[in-house]
Amino acid sequence: MAEFIPVLTLADFRQLDDGEILAGYFDGFHGSSPPGSDRSRSFWHGWRNGRIDAGYDEPDFAHRMLERAFGQTGTTTAVPAIQRLSVN
């Protein structure tokens, strides 16, 4: 598995690619194996969140920090990417 730096802030999250996050999320949600170095950090972030939402993994420190940051804006981590994809 490739090692990426976890996303902790909104500013960092907004630098990620929405499509890659979504693709990774679906893979993680459906239990796929960890992404390799051929995948992006955006994909990896989505994969981690998909696994957490599906109950495969427990939320870690990075997940809780980002969740808290989004909570302060009144949304969740998944909503911005999905909203931007569905508006277009």
C-alpha positions in Angstrom: 0.0 0.0 0.0 1.2 3.5 -0.8 1.6 5.8 2.2 0.0 9.2 1.9 -0.3 12.0 4.4 -3.8 12.1 5.9 -6.0 15.1 5.2 -6.5 17.1 8.4 -7.8 20.5 7.2 -10.4 22.0 4.9 -7.8 23.8 2.9 -6.0 20.5 2.3 -9.2 18.7 1.4 -10.1 21.4 -1.1 -6.9 20.7 -3.0 -7.9 17.1 -3.7 -9.6 15.9 -6.9 -13.4 15.2 -6.4 -13.6 12.5 -9.0 -10.6 10.6 -7.5 -12.1 11.0 -4.0 -15.4 9.5 -5.2 -13.8 6.6 -7.1 -11.7 5.8 -4.0 -14.7 6.1 -1.7 -16.6 3.5 -3.8 -13.7 1.1 -3.8 -13.2 1.5 0.0 -16.9 1.1 0.7 -17.0 -2.1 -1.2 -14.0 -3.5 0.7 -11.3 -3.4 -1.9 -7.7 -3.8 -1.0 -5.5 -0.8 -0.1 -4.6 1.3 -3.1 -1.1 1.1 -4.5 1.4 3.8 -5.5 -0.4 4.1 -8.9 -3.3 5.9 -7.1 -3.4 9.5 -6.0 -3.7 10.9 -2.5 -7.3 12.0 -3.4 -8.2 8.4 -4.3 -6.5 7.2 -1.0 -8.5 9.7 1.0 -11.7 8.6 -0.5 -10.8 4.9 0.0 -10.1 5.5 3.7 -13.5 7.3 4.2 -15.4 4.6 2.3 -13.9 1.9 4.5 -14.8 3.9 7.6 -18.4 4.6 6.4 -18.9 0.9 5.5 -17.6 -0.2 9.0 -14.4 -1.9 7.9 -12.2 0.5 9.8 -12.7 2.8 12.8 -12.3 6.5 12.4 -8.7 7.6 13.2 -7.4 10.9 14.4 -7.2 12.4 10.9 -10.7 11.4 10.1 -12.0 12.9 13.3 -10.1 16.2 12.8 -11.5 16.6 9.3 -14.9 15.7 10.4 -14.7 18.3 13.1 -13.6 20.9 10.6 -16.5 20.2 8.3 -18.9 20.1 11.2 -17.9 23.7 11.9 -19.1 24.6 8.4 -22.4 22.7 8.8 -21.6 20.0 6.2 -19.9 16.6 6.2 -16.8 15.4 4.4 -18.6 13.6 1.6 -21.1 16.3 0.8 -18.9 18.9 -1.0 -17.6 16.5 -3.5 -21.0 14.9 -4.2 -22.8 18.2 -4.4 -20.2 19.6 -6.9 -20.5 16.5 -9.1 -24.4 16.5 -9.1 -24.8 20.2 -9.8 -23.0 20.0 -13.2 
